Amino acid sequence: MDSQDSRPKLMDSDPWVRREALDELDDQTVLAEVARKDDDFRVRKAAVEKLTDQTVLAEVACKDDDYRVRQVAVEKVTDQALLAEVAQKDDDYYVRRAAVEKVTDQKVLAEVAWKDGNPWVRSAAVQMMTDQTLLAEVAQKASDSWVCRVAIEKVTDQKVLAEVAQKTRDSWLSRVAIEKVTDQALLAEVAQKATDSWVSRVAVQMVTDQTLLAEVAQKGSDSWVRGVAAKKVVTSG
């Protein structure tokens, strides 16, 4: 539809008439004007859904008064810096989550996972994360137990898991981490050095390498762990 043909309907006092006028309208200039200025959020939202201009979309994503309009704009925005800002600063959690689901900056996602006030947004952030070191940090620092659990379950790096198992003060987290470790040398190290005795005991029972067992039997800080290691060496011998 030509923008001149739709102009009268776009000036109509009935928002449904204005909304319908947008159905066949493709003129980006007119759509931008409606998205910026119409006083009904449903009309603005419909205009945003047809917009392709990233500058206008960014403006709407940051400035529109209605979260539903901002959300639709965010879903179409491609600028990562803007998405990061919205993910951390928008007042509405629907909008923040929409931004989080498009953010690629791992540090930004980690910040949101740690600090956002809404559990739905925190969960979305940690689900988007892939950086192993940052996932481990989130698992250890986040106050949200669900976020901690998702984060540690996404960690696959053996060294990172072993470090968490050894150093974290959270017993549950260290136990989840050690149960994911398969590297024999790392298991032996955890068996010798972990601050949580339960973790040390789990680790030593997962060690099968005879040389490493002999080392744990000599150097383990926990007497029970040393005894188990020594028994496994003898039994296997």
Order of alpha helices (4+ residues) and beta strands (2+ residues): alpha-alpha-alpha-alpha-alpha-alpha-alpha-alpha-alpha-alpha-alpha-alpha-alpha-alpha-alpha-alpha-alpha-alpha
